């Protein structure tokens, strides 16, 4: 009787271990497909692809046509609320003294044709700077540099700084800030609304910004 009981106990233990192992195996592959921010990996890849498609569309349309022989320089970090220029515009404590709702409302007043959904996504992505990679599809050669290289070489021409891109959920509209610097004393910064039609991103509206 004791041997039968022992065999049943061993069988139950083995069965329980099998269930636990199966559960771990099932959950673990799912975790591998999650980004560091909790988003599915395929969602992150789709957004990154669309983001660089937006960047490339803006650069090709505004800064390459008719001048494709010249090299473009692109900063390897995105602009954000903490940048020197952003602090000069908004103040050092802008993020601390405002809520997301207040910032979105202010942007909505300046960019009324941009949906609150897009502005909310854009605002959330402006909290920190992000790396820019070699994923552009441009009609001209380009190279990436860091901020120190830009500061130490005022003679760099045709330099671009990009923000993260705010999207709607369908990835059919996008909002982005782009700076273009031509030597130390001239340049411009523009807030742009883009729309995707037939698989192609095009600038729909330029809200302007600054120019020198």
N, CA and C atoms as a LAMMPS dump frame, in Angstrom:
ITEM: TIMESTEP
0
ITEM: NUMBER OF ATOMS
636
ITEM: BOX BOUNDS ff ff ff
-5.0000000000000000e+02 5.0000000000000000e+02
-5.0000000000000000e+02 5.0000000000000000e+02
-5.0000000000000000e+02 5.0000000000000000e+02
ITEM: ATOMS id mol type element x y z
1 1 1 N 0.833 -1.205 0
2 1 2 C 0 0 0
3 1 3 C 0.864 1.25 0
4 2 1 N 1.943 1.234 0.8
5 2 2 C 2.84 2.38 0.873
6 2 3 C 3.511 2.615 -0.462
7 3 1 N 3.882 1.493 -1.179
8 3 2 C 4.524 1.642 -2.481
9 3 3 C 3.575 2.279 -3.492
10 4 1 N 2.305 1.901 -3.447
11 4 2 C 1.304 2.465 -4.361
12 4 3 C 1.134 3.954 -4.098
13 5 1 N 1.06 4.288 -2.774
14 5 2 C 0.92 5.7 -2.398
15 5 3 C 2.124 6.511 -2.861
16 6 1 N 3.323 5.927 -2.707
17 6 2 C 4.544 6.611 -3.106
18 6 3 C 4.564 6.85 -4.616
19 7 1 N 4.145 5.809 -5.388
20 7 2 C 4.118 5.956 -6.848
21 7 3 C 3.143 7.048 -7.27
22 8 1 N 1.986 7.113 -6.604
23 8 2 C 0.998 8.134 -6.933
24 8 3 C 1.547 9.522 -6.622
25 9 1 N 2.224 9.645 -5.469
26 9 2 C 2.803 10.944 -5.074
27 9 3 C 3.848 11.394 -6.078
28 10 1 N 4.718 10.481 -6.501
29 10 2 C 5.76 10.812 -7.478
30 10 3 C 5.129 11.233 -8.793
31 11 1 N 4.086 10.533 -9.193
32 11 2 C 3.402 10.861 -10.45
33 11 3 C 2.779 12.249 -10.386
34 12 1 N 2.169 12.565 -9.245
35 12 2 C 1.554 13.883 -9.082
36 12 3 C 2.597 14.988 -9.129
37 13 1 N 3.742 14.748 -8.477
38 13 2 C 4.816 15.741 -8.473
39 13 3 C 5.334 15.966 -9.891
40 14 1 N 5.544 14.843 -10.625
41 14 2 C 6.047 14.955 -12
42 14 3 C 5.044 15.69 -12.882
43 15 1 N 3.758 15.398 -12.68
44 15 2 C 2.708 16.06 -13.462
45 15 3 C 2.689 17.559 -13.184
46 16 1 N 2.827 17.93 -11.895
47 16 2 C 2.831 19.345 -11.507
48 16 3 C 4.026 20.079 -12.107
49 17 1 N 5.202 19.436 -12.042
50 17 2 C 6.402 20.045 -12.619
51 17 3 C 6.233 20.252 -14.118
52 18 1 N 5.612 19.269 -14.773
53 18 2 C 5.377 19.374 -16.215
54 18 3 C 4.501 20.558 -16.561
55 19 1 N 3.451 20.769 -15.763
56 19 2 C 2.547 21.894 -16.009
57 19 3 C 3.274 23.218 -15.82
58 20 1 N 4.078 23.319 -14.742
59 20 2 C 4.823 24.549 -14.472
60 20 3 C 5.807 24.84 -15.587
61 21 1 N 6.526 23.827 -16.053
62 21 2 C 7.5 24.022 -17.129
63 21 3 C 6.816 24.476 -18.411
64 22 1 N 5.665 23.867 -18.693
65 22 2 C 4.924 24.25 -19.897
66 22 3 C 4.47 25.707 -19.816
67 23 1 N 4.038 26.114 -18.607
68 23 2 C 3.584 27.499 -18.423
69 23 3 C 4.73 28.477 -18.62
70 24 1 N 5.897 28.134 -18.056
71 24 2 C 7.075 29 -18.199
72 24 3 C 7.481 29.094 -19.66
73 25 1 N 7.467 27.958 -20.367
74 25 2 C 7.833 27.951 -21.787
75 25 3 C 6.884 28.808 -22.6
76 26 1 N 5.579 28.79 -22.237
77 26 2 C 4.569 29.541 -22.983
78 26 3 C 4.71 31.038 -22.742
79 27 1 N 4.978 31.418 -21.5
80 27 2 C 5.048 32.837 -21.151
81 27 3 C 6.35 33.455 -21.629
82 28 1 N 7.456 32.714 -21.529
83 28 2 C 8.776 33.277 -21.838
84 28 3 C 8.897 33.772 -23.277
85 29 1 N 8.484 32.978 -24.283
86 29 2 C 8.587 33.515 -25.644
87 29 3 C 7.796 34.789 -25.834
88 30 1 N 6.667 34.901 -25.151
89 30 2 C 5.895 36.133 -25.256
90 30 3 C 6.675 37.306 -24.708
91 31 1 N 7.404 37.08 -23.607
92 31 2 C 8.159 38.172 -23.007
93 31 3 C 9.284 38.63 -23.91
94 32 1 N 9.796 37.719 -24.744
95 32 2 C 10.859 38.093 -25.664
96 32 3 C 10.371 39.039 -26.733
97 33 1 N 9.066 39.034 -26.977
98 33 2 C 8.499 39.895 -28.002
99 33 3 C 7.988 41.208 -27.443
100 34 1 N 8.404 41.563 -26.225
101 34 2 C 8.006 42.822 -25.621
102 34 3 C 9.177 43.777 -25.631
103 35 1 N 8.937 45.059 -25.892
104 35 2 C 9.992 46.062 -25.836
105 35 3 C 10.255 46.432 -24.394
106 36 1 N 11.273 47.272 -24.183
107 36 2 C 11.613 47.699 -22.832
108 36 3 C 10.527 48.56 -22.227
109 37 1 N 9.661 49.117 -23.04
110 37 2 C 8.592 49.962 -22.546
111 37 3 C 7.269 49.222 -22.509
112 38 1 N 7.303 47.898 -22.68
113 38 2 C 6.101 47.113 -22.559
114 38 3 C 5.303 46.981 -23.837
115 39 1 N 5.809 47.5 -24.953
116 39 2 C 5.101 47.395 -26.221
117 39 3 C 5.569 46.156 -26.963
118 40 1 N 4.67 45.489 -27.707
119 40 2 C 5.1 44.349 -28.528
120 40 3 C 6.199 44.764 -29.487
121 41 1 N 7.158 43.86 -29.683
122 41 2 C 8.318 44.184 -30.512
123 41 3 C 7.917 44.576 -31.926
124 42 1 N 6.913 43.887 -32.488
125 42 2 C 6.513 44.225 -33.859
126 42 3 C 5.918 45.624 -33.934
127 43 1 N 5.238 46.072 -32.854
128 43 2 C 4.697 47.429 -32.827
129 43 3 C 5.82 48.46 -32.832
130 44 1 N 6.863 48.199 -32.052
131 44 2 C 8.017 49.099 -31.987
132 44 3 C 8.699 49.183 -33.355
133 45 1 N 8.865 48.038 -34.033
134 45 2 C 9.52 48.017 -35.332
135 45 3 C 8.706 48.762 -36.377
136 46 1 N 7.386 48.596 -36.334
137 46 2 C 6.525 49.311 -37.28
138 46 3 C 6.643 50.813 -37.072
139 47 1 N 6.605 51.246 -35.789
140 47 2 C 6.695 52.674 -35.509
141 47 3 C 8.052 53.236 -35.91
142 48 1 N 9.113 52.495 -35.652
143 48 2 C 10.447 52.971 -36.027
144 48 3 C 10.564 53.095 -37.546
145 49 1 N 10.016 52.122 -38.275
146 49 2 C 10.04 52.182 -39.738
147 49 3 C 9.296 53.406 -40.244
148 50 1 N 8.12 53.658 -39.676
149 50 2 C 7.327 54.816 -40.097
150 50 3 C 8.027 56.122 -39.712
151 51 1 N 8.675 56.129 -38.552
152 51 2 C 9.362 57.336 -38.101
153 51 3 C 10.465 57.739 -39.084
154 52 1 N 11.283 56.783 -39.499
155 52 2 C 12.349 57.109 -40.441
156 52 3 C 11.8 57.414 -41.835
157 53 1 N 10.644 56.858 -42.166
158 53 2 C 9.996 57.209 -43.434
159 53 3 C 9.535 58.668 -43.398
160 54 1 N 9.044 59.117 -42.23
161 54 2 C 8.648 60.525 -42.051
162 54 3 C 9.875 61.422 -42.155
163 55 1 N 10.932 61.076 -41.412
164 55 2 C 12.169 61.87 -41.476
165 55 3 C 12.658 61.997 -42.915
166 56 1 N 12.723 60.882 -43.617
167 56 2 C 13.254 60.869 -44.975
168 56 3 C 12.392 61.706 -45.915
169 57 1 N 11.071 61.628 -45.75
170 57 2 C 10.165 62.407 -46.593
171 57 3 C 10.391 63.904 -46.394
172 58 1 N 10.531 64.32 -45.133
173 58 2 C 10.749 65.74 -44.834
174 58 3 C 12.076 66.22 -45.413
175 59 1 N 13.136 65.477 -45.161
176 59 2 C 14.466 65.894 -45.606
177 59 3 C 14.548 65.923 -47.129
178 60 1 N 14.036 64.873 -47.777
179 60 2 C 14.084 64.834 -49.238
180 60 3 C 13.267 65.955 -49.874
181 61 1 N 12.122 66.264 -49.268
182 61 2 C 11.246 67.283 -49.842
183 61 3 C 11.747 68.697 -49.606
184 62 1 N 12.306 68.957 -48.427
185 62 2 C 12.659 70.329 -48.07
186 62 3 C 14.139 70.662 -48.254
187 63 1 N 15.026 69.683 -48.1
188 63 2 C 16.439 70.027 -48.008
189 63 3 C 17.344 69.327 -49.021
190 64 1 N 16.762 68.577 -49.934
191 64 2 C 17.584 67.858 -50.894
192 64 3 C 17.308 68.292 -52.321
193 65 1 N 16.085 68.515 -52.672
194 65 2 C 15.723 68.814 -54.058
195 65 3 C 16.569 69.956 -54.633
196 66 1 N 17.141 69.704 -55.785
197 66 2 C 17.925 70.726 -56.459
198 66 3 C 19.306 70.942 -55.873
199 67 1 N 19.642 70.183 -54.803
200 67 2 C 20.945 70.381 -54.156
201 67 3 C 21.483 69.045 -53.667
202 68 1 N 21.265 68.012 -54.461
203 68 2 C 21.544 66.648 -54.017
204 68 3 C 23.028 66.298 -53.955
205 69 1 N 23.891 67.199 -54.433
206 69 2 C 25.313 66.9 -54.455
207 69 3 C 25.984 67.126 -53.108
208 70 1 N 25.334 67.873 -52.211
209 70 2 C 25.966 68.233 -50.946
210 70 3 C 25.637 67.232 -49.832
211 71 1 N 26.624 67.044 -48.962
212 71 2 C 26.461 66.146 -47.831
213 71 3 C 25.574 66.78 -46.755
214 72 1 N 24.682 65.978 -46.179
215 72 2 C 23.871 66.426 -45.048
216 72 3 C 24.461 65.882 -43.754
217 73 1 N 24.397 66.687 -42.705
218 73 2 C 24.844 66.275 -41.375
219 73 3 C 23.614 66.197 -40.481
220 74 1 N 23.436 65.074 -39.799
221 74 2 C 22.269 64.867 -38.939
222 74 3 C 22.742 64.579 -37.528
223 75 1 N 22.169 65.295 -36.56
224 75 2 C 22.527 65.051 -35.156
225 75 3 C 22.015 63.677 -34.717
226 76 1 N 22.835 62.976 -33.954
227 76 2 C 22.501 61.6 -33.608
228 76 3 C 21.638 61.454 -32.356
229 77 1 N 21.093 62.566 -31.856
230 77 2 C 20.137 62.54 -30.749
231 77 3 C 18.952 63.441 -31.111
232 78 1 N 17.748 63.021 -30.733
233 78 2 C 16.572 63.834 -31.021
234 78 3 C 16.485 65.019 -30.068
235 79 1 N 15.834 66.078 -30.527
236 79 2 C 15.579 67.225 -29.647
237 79 3 C 14.48 66.854 -28.652
238 80 1 N 14.478 67.538 -27.503
239 80 2 C 13.47 67.259 -26.475
240 80 3 C 13.329 68.486 -25.595
241 81 1 N 12.427 68.436 -24.614
242 81 2 C 12.159 69.601 -23.782
243 81 3 C 13.402 70.103 -23.045
244 82 1 N 14.392 69.241 -22.847
245 82 2 C 15.575 69.637 -22.096
246 82 3 C 16.681 70.245 -22.919
247 83 1 N 16.536 70.325 -24.252
248 83 2 C 17.562 70.95 -25.091
249 83 3 C 17.755 72.419 -24.725
250 84 1 N 18.94 72.94 -25.031
251 84 2 C 19.239 74.338 -24.728
252 84 3 C 18.249 75.282 -25.407
253 85 1 N 17.951 75.033 -26.682
254 85 2 C 17.017 75.899 -27.393
255 85 3 C 15.612 75.786 -26.807
256 86 1 N 15.222 74.566 -26.448
257 86 2 C 13.892 74.356 -25.866
258 86 3 C 13.776 75.07 -24.514
259 87 1 N 14.856 75.006 -23.712
260 87 2 C 14.83 75.687 -22.412
261 87 3 C 14.759 77.193 -22.596
262 88 1 N 15.424 77.706 -23.651
263 88 2 C 15.382 79.145 -23.92
264 88 3 C 13.97 79.593 -24.297
265 89 1 N 13.227 78.714 -24.978
266 89 2 C 11.873 79.036 -25.406
267 89 3 C 10.869 78.866 -24.28
268 90 1 N 10.936 77.721 -23.603
269 90 2 C 9.912 77.363 -22.622
270 90 3 C 10.313 77.634 -21.174
271 91 1 N 11.61 77.757 -20.902
272 91 2 C 12.083 77.898 -19.537
273 91 3 C 12.621 76.58 -19.01
274 92 1 N 13.525 76.666 -18.041
275 92 2 C 14.182 75.474 -17.514
276 92 3 C 13.216 74.499 -16.84
277 93 1 N 12.175 75.03 -16.215
278 93 2 C 11.275 74.176 -15.432
279 93 3 C 9.932 73.955 -16.122
280 94 1 N 9.913 74.059 -17.437
281 94 2 C 8.646 73.979 -18.181
282 94 3 C 7.883 72.69 -17.889
283 95 1 N 8.571 71.567 -17.95
284 95 2 C 7.902 70.281 -17.737
285 95 3 C 7.408 70.156 -16.302
286 96 1 N 8.196 70.665 -15.345
287 96 2 C 7.806 70.555 -13.936
288 96 3 C 6.596 71.412 -13.594
289 97 1 N 6.495 72.585 -14.228
290 97 2 C 5.413 73.5 -13.853
291 97 3 C 4.17 73.369 -14.739
292 98 1 N 4.186 72.399 -15.651
293 98 2 C 3.022 72.169 -16.501
294 98 3 C 2.641 70.687 -16.464
295 99 1 N 1.382 70.419 -16.743
296 99 2 C 0.925 69.039 -16.889
297 99 3 C 0.876 68.696 -18.372
298 100 1 N 0.761 67.418 -18.656
299 100 2 C 0.637 66.99 -20.051
300 100 3 C -0.585 67.631 -20.7
301 101 1 N -1.696 67.7 -19.946
302 101 2 C -2.929 68.294 -20.479
303 101 3 C -2.718 69.765 -20.842
304 102 1 N -1.978 70.487 -20.013
305 102 2 C -1.717 71.898 -20.291
306 102 3 C -0.844 72.072 -21.527
307 103 1 N 0.181 71.243 -21.656
308 103 2 C 1.078 71.343 -22.811
309 103 3 C 0.341 70.997 -24.105
310 104 1 N -0.496 69.975 -24.04
311 104 2 C -1.258 69.581 -25.225
312 104 3 C -2.245 70.676 -25.609
313 105 1 N -2.871 71.29 -24.621
314 105 2 C -3.813 72.377 -24.903
315 105 3 C -3.097 73.565 -25.551
316 106 1 N -1.889 73.881 -25.057
317 106 2 C -1.111 74.975 -25.654
318 106 3 C -0.743 74.661 -27.096
319 107 1 N -0.328 73.424 -27.346
320 107 2 C 0.026 73.042 -28.713
321 107 3 C -1.198 73.052 -29.618
322 108 1 N -2.33 72.628 -29.095
323 108 2 C -3.558 72.597 -29.891
324 108 3 C -3.944 74.007 -30.344
325 109 1 N -3.69 74.998 -29.506
326 109 2 C -3.973 76.385 -29.885
327 109 3 C -3.061 76.845 -31.02
328 110 1 N -1.807 76.371 -31.005
329 110 2 C -0.85 76.76 -32.045
330 110 3 C -0.985 75.917 -33.313
331 111 1 N -1.395 74.664 -33.147
332 111 2 C -1.493 73.742 -34.281
333 111 3 C -2.887 73.109 -34.305
334 112 1 N -3.915 73.892 -34.594
335 112 2 C -5.302 73.426 -34.464
336 112 3 C -5.677 72.25 -35.36
337 113 1 N -4.98 72.082 -36.481
338 113 2 C -5.328 70.984 -37.387
339 113 3 C -4.69 69.65 -36.985
340 114 1 N -3.863 69.665 -35.943
341 114 2 C -3.247 68.432 -35.451
342 114 3 C -4.125 67.858 -34.346
343 115 1 N -4.449 66.595 -34.433
344 115 2 C -5.35 65.977 -33.456
345 115 3 C -4.699 65.89 -32.077
346 116 1 N -5.521 65.875 -31.043
347 116 2 C -5.01 65.736 -29.67
348 116 3 C -4.323 64.397 -29.477
349 117 1 N -4.775 63.389 -30.188
350 117 2 C -4.133 62.076 -30.108
351 117 3 C -2.668 62.17 -30.531
352 118 1 N -2.426 62.85 -31.635
353 118 2 C -1.056 63.001 -32.135
354 118 3 C -0.234 63.87 -31.188
355 119 1 N -0.825 64.974 -30.719
356 119 2 C -0.103 65.878 -29.816
357 119 3 C 0.241 65.188 -28.5
358 120 1 N -0.641 64.327 -28.029
359 120 2 C -0.374 63.58 -26.796
360 120 3 C 0.804 62.631 -26.989
361 121 1 N 0.854 61.943 -28.116
362 121 2 C 1.957 61.037 -28.426
363 121 3 C 3.255 61.818 -28.575
364 122 1 N 3.179 62.96 -29.243
365 122 2 C 4.348 63.825 -29.454
366 122 3 C 4.881 64.346 -28.126
367 123 1 N 3.996 64.82 -27.259
368 123 2 C 4.408 65.354 -25.963
369 123 3 C 5.103 64.288 -25.118
370 124 1 N 4.554 63.082 -25.104
371 124 2 C 5.135 61.999 -24.299
372 124 3 C 6.544 61.643 -24.768
373 125 1 N 6.786 61.742 -26.069
374 125 2 C 8.081 61.376 -26.628
375 125 3 C 9.119 62.484 -26.487
376 126 1 N 8.69 63.677 -26.087
377 126 2 C 9.599 64.818 -25.951
378 126 3 C 10.218 64.899 -24.552
379 127 1 N 9.941 63.925 -23.704
380 127 2 C 10.451 63.954 -22.335
381 127 3 C 11.938 63.622 -22.262
382 128 1 N 12.448 62.922 -23.246
383 128 2 C 13.872 62.57 -23.236
384 128 3 C 14.398 62.53 -24.661
385 129 1 N 15.718 62.612 -24.775
386 129 2 C 16.357 62.524 -26.082
387 129 3 C 16.583 61.057 -26.438
388 130 1 N 16.469 60.742 -27.711
389 130 2 C 16.651 59.372 -28.183
390 130 3 C 17.702 59.329 -29.291
391 131 1 N 18.328 58.18 -29.416
392 131 2 C 19.361 58.011 -30.44
393 131 3 C 18.74 58.014 -31.83
394 132 1 N 19.486 58.567 -32.775
395 132 2 C 19.113 58.542 -34.186
396 132 3 C 20.095 57.614 -34.894
397 133 1 N 19.562 56.704 -35.714
398 133 2 C 20.417 55.726 -36.379
399 133 3 C 20.541 55.958 -37.873
400 134 1 N 21.23 55.039 -38.534
401 134 2 C 21.459 55.146 -39.982
402 134 3 C 20.335 54.438 -40.748
403 135 1 N 19.102 54.871 -40.522
404 135 2 C 17.966 54.198 -41.145
405 135 3 C 17.214 55.083 -42.131
406 136 1 N 17.868 56.152 -42.567
407 136 2 C 17.224 57.078 -43.494
408 136 3 C 17.273 56.541 -44.932
409 137 1 N 16.313 56.964 -45.708
410 137 2 C 16.309 56.657 -47.142
411 137 3 C 16.343 57.994 -47.886
412 138 1 N 17.552 58.538 -48.038
413 138 2 C 17.716 59.888 -48.562
414 138 3 C 18.283 59.876 -49.981
415 139 1 N 18.052 60.982 -50.667
416 139 2 C 18.547 61.146 -52.031
417 139 3 C 19.923 61.794 -52.045
418 140 1 N 20.57 61.836 -50.892
419 140 2 C 21.864 62.475 -50.752
420 140 3 C 22.653 61.748 -49.67
421 141 1 N 23.958 61.847 -49.719
422 141 2 C 24.778 61.254 -48.665
423 141 3 C 24.578 62.02 -47.357
424 142 1 N 24.727 61.323 -46.251
425 142 2 C 24.598 61.969 -44.944
426 142 3 C 25.524 61.291 -43.948
427 143 1 N 25.798 62.011 -42.858
428 143 2 C 26.539 61.416 -41.756
429 143 3 C 25.936 61.894 -40.447
430 144 1 N 26.084 61.081 -39.402
431 144 2 C 25.585 61.425 -38.072
432 144 3 C 26.716 61.98 -37.228
433 145 1 N 26.413 63.005 -36.443
434 145 2 C 27.397 63.563 -35.516
435 145 3 C 26.719 63.785 -34.168
436 146 1 N 27.517 63.973 -33.117
437 146 2 C 26.944 64.274 -31.807
438 146 3 C 26.985 65.78 -31.55
439 147 1 N 26.349 66.191 -30.457
440 147 2 C 26.256 67.613 -30.148
441 147 3 C 27.592 68.282 -29.928
442 148 1 N 28.56 67.559 -29.339
443 148 2 C 29.885 68.14 -29.097
444 148 3 C 30.59 68.46 -30.414
445 149 1 N 30.449 67.571 -31.381
446 149 2 C 31.057 67.813 -32.691
447 149 3 C 30.473 69.056 -33.34
448 150 1 N 29.175 69.245 -33.162
449 150 2 C 28.527 70.43 -33.733
450 150 3 C 29.029 71.697 -33.047
451 151 1 N 29.124 71.66 -31.719
452 151 2 C 29.586 72.828 -30.97
453 151 3 C 31.03 73.178 -31.293
454 152 1 N 31.839 72.174 -31.552
455 152 2 C 33.263 72.406 -31.785
456 152 3 C 33.597 72.708 -33.244
457 153 1 N 32.589 72.629 -34.105
458 153 2 C 32.837 72.899 -35.525
459 153 3 C 31.718 73.777 -36.066
460 154 1 N 31.853 75.068 -35.87
461 154 2 C 30.826 76.018 -36.294
462 154 3 C 30.739 76.147 -37.811
463 155 1 N 31.702 75.577 -38.524
464 155 2 C 31.694 75.686 -39.975
465 155 3 C 30.909 74.564 -40.646
466 156 1 N 30.345 73.657 -39.834
467 156 2 C 29.532 72.591 -40.415
468 156 3 C 28.307 73.196 -41.102
469 157 1 N 28.087 72.788 -42.336
470 157 2 C 26.964 73.316 -43.112
471 157 3 C 25.905 72.235 -43.267
472 158 1 N 24.64 72.669 -43.444
473 158 2 C 23.535 71.759 -43.726
474 158 3 C 23.387 70.693 -42.649
475 159 1 N 23.146 71.161 -41.418
476 159 2 C 22.984 70.273 -40.276
477 159 3 C 21.516 70.205 -39.865
478 160 1 N 21.04 68.997 -39.588
479 160 2 C 19.627 68.779 -39.26
480 160 3 C 19.496 68.166 -37.877
481 161 1 N 18.538 68.71 -37.107
482 161 2 C 18.179 68.128 -35.811
483 161 3 C 16.693 67.765 -35.871
484 162 1 N 16.36 66.573 -35.415
485 162 2 C 14.995 66.054 -35.507
486 162 3 C 14.415 65.777 -34.127
487 163 1 N 13.109 65.927 -34
488 163 2 C 12.43 65.486 -32.789
489 163 3 C 11.907 64.069 -33.017
490 164 1 N 11.422 63.423 -31.974
491 164 2 C 10.659 62.204 -32.161
492 164 3 C 9.369 62.575 -32.899
493 165 1 N 8.74 61.596 -33.5
494 165 2 C 7.538 61.827 -34.294
495 165 3 C 6.298 61.41 -33.506
496 166 1 N 5.308 62.303 -33.473
497 166 2 C 4.019 61.961 -32.89
498 166 3 C 3.107 61.399 -33.967
499 167 1 N 2.464 60.262 -33.685
500 167 2 C 1.598 59.605 -34.666
501 167 3 C 0.167 59.489 -34.155
502 168 1 N -0.764 59.341 -35.094
503 168 2 C -2.081 58.851 -34.709
504 168 3 C -2.015 57.326 -34.673
505 169 1 N -3.025 56.692 -34.141
506 169 2 C -2.965 55.239 -33.945
507 169 3 C -2.904 54.473 -35.262
508 170 1 N -3.445 55.051 -36.332
509 170 2 C -3.444 54.364 -37.627
510 170 3 C -2.13 54.555 -38.389
511 171 1 N -1.253 55.401 -37.861
512 171 2 C 0.021 55.74 -38.533
513 171 3 C -0.234 56.317 -39.933
514 172 1 N -1.247 57.184 -40.013
515 172 2 C -1.541 57.857 -41.28
516 172 3 C -1.277 59.355 -41.2
517 173 1 N -1.044 59.87 -40.007
518 173 2 C -0.673 61.268 -39.821
519 173 3 C 0.476 61.343 -38.826
520 174 1 N 1.329 62.332 -39.023
521 174 2 C 2.517 62.457 -38.173
522 174 3 C 2.846 63.922 -37.946
523 175 1 N 3.428 64.197 -36.776
524 175 2 C 3.787 65.559 -36.392
525 175 3 C 5.235 65.542 -35.923
526 176 1 N 6.062 66.45 -36.466
527 176 2 C 7.488 66.414 -36.153
528 176 3 C 8.057 67.83 -36.19
529 177 1 N 9.112 68.032 -35.397
530 177 2 C 9.851 69.297 -35.399
531 177 3 C 11.206 69.055 -36.036
532 178 1 N 11.575 69.919 -36.991
533 178 2 C 12.84 69.767 -37.714
534 178 3 C 13.596 71.088 -37.724
535 179 1 N 14.856 71.038 -37.311
536 179 2 C 15.748 72.201 -37.396
537 179 3 C 16.754 71.983 -38.514
538 180 1 N 16.997 73.045 -39.254
539 180 2 C 18.001 73.009 -40.321
540 180 3 C 18.957 74.17 -40.092
541 181 1 N 20.243 73.866 -39.931
542 181 2 C 21.244 74.882 -39.618
543 181 3 C 22.241 74.957 -40.767
544 182 1 N 22.38 76.146 -41.346
545 182 2 C 23.366 76.341 -42.406
546 182 3 C 24.423 77.317 -41.876
547 183 1 N 25.531 76.787 -41.436
548 183 2 C 26.568 77.525 -40.721
549 183 3 C 25.996 78.06 -39.407
550 184 1 N 26.769 78.851 -38.683
551 184 2 C 26.402 79.227 -37.324
552 184 3 C 25.309 80.288 -37.255
553 185 1 N 25.172 81.099 -38.307
554 185 2 C 24.296 82.263 -38.191
555 185 3 C 23.02 82.188 -39.017
556 186 1 N 22.733 81.066 -39.624
557 186 2 C 21.475 80.954 -40.354
558 186 3 C 20.854 79.586 -40.115
559 187 1 N 19.553 79.546 -40.235
560 187 2 C 18.861 78.293 -40.025
561 187 3 C 17.375 78.515 -39.853
562 188 1 N 16.66 77.428 -39.577
563 188 2 C 15.225 77.498 -39.356
564 188 3 C 14.765 76.291 -38.555
565 189 1 N 13.634 76.458 -37.893
566 189 2 C 13 75.353 -37.195
567 189 3 C 11.528 75.341 -37.537
568 190 1 N 10.991 74.188 -37.93
569 190 2 C 9.607 74.102 -38.38
570 190 3 C 8.866 72.936 -37.731
571 191 1 N 7.631 73.186 -37.376
572 191 2 C 6.708 72.137 -36.929
573 191 3 C 5.895 71.707 -38.145
574 192 1 N 5.91 70.419 -38.444
575 192 2 C 5.313 69.923 -39.68
576 192 3 C 4.281 68.832 -39.408
577 193 1 N 3.183 68.912 -40.126
578 193 2 C 2.168 67.857 -40.118
579 193 3 C 2.268 67.108 -41.436
580 194 1 N 2.408 65.799 -41.356
581 194 2 C 2.496 64.972 -42.554
582 194 3 C 1.316 64.014 -42.622
583 195 1 N 1.019 63.59 -43.841
584 195 2 C -0.058 62.63 -44.051
585 195 3 C 0.435 61.538 -44.988
586 196 1 N -0.005 60.311 -44.729
587 196 2 C 0.407 59.176 -45.547
588 196 3 C -0.738 58.785 -46.471
589 197 1 N -0.479 58.803 -47.768
590 197 2 C -1.482 58.415 -48.754
591 197 3 C -0.825 57.501 -49.781
592 198 1 N -1.472 56.373 -50.063
593 198 2 C -0.92 55.385 -51.005
594 198 3 C 0.486 54.967 -50.604
595 199 1 N 0.711 54.878 -49.292
596 199 2 C 1.99 54.402 -48.782
597 199 3 C 3.116 55.418 -48.787
598 200 1 N 2.805 56.687 -49.094
599 200 2 C 3.843 57.712 -49.196
600 200 3 C 3.548 58.855 -48.231
601 201 1 N 4.553 59.25 -47.45
602 201 2 C 4.419 60.377 -46.538
603 201 3 C 4.701 61.683 -47.281
604 202 1 N 3.818 62.661 -47.082
605 202 2 C 4.016 63.98 -47.67
606 202 3 C 3.653 65.061 -46.661
607 203 1 N 4.352 66.18 -46.739
608 203 2 C 4.058 67.298 -45.846
609 203 3 C 2.689 67.878 -46.209
610 204 1 N 1.821 67.934 -45.216
611 204 2 C 0.485 68.489 -45.414
612 204 3 C 0.418 69.944 -45.002
613 205 1 N 1.131 70.28 -43.916
614 205 2 C 1.087 71.654 -43.408
615 205 3 C 2.367 71.991 -42.666
616 206 1 N 2.884 73.182 -42.937
617 206 2 C 4.057 73.694 -42.239
618 206 3 C 3.604 74.844 -41.351
619 207 1 N 3.712 74.666 -40.037
620 207 2 C 3.285 75.692 -39.092
621 207 3 C 4.358 76.741 -38.834
622 208 1 N 5.53 76.528 -39.424
623 208 2 C 6.625 77.459 -39.193
624 208 3 C 7.225 77.277 -37.811
625 209 1 N 7.954 78.28 -37.387
626 209 2 C 8.627 78.207 -36.086
627 209 3 C 9.553 79.39 -35.925
628 210 1 N 10.797 79.206 -36.296
629 210 2 C 11.773 80.298 -36.24
630 210 3 C 12.648 80.267 -37.492
631 211 1 N 13.255 81.393 -37.788
632 211 2 C 14.138 81.517 -38.94
633 211 3 C 15.162 82.626 -38.677
634 212 1 N 16.393 82.401 -39.068
635 212 2 C 17.427 83.435 -38.888
636 212 3 C 18.345 83.478 -40.09
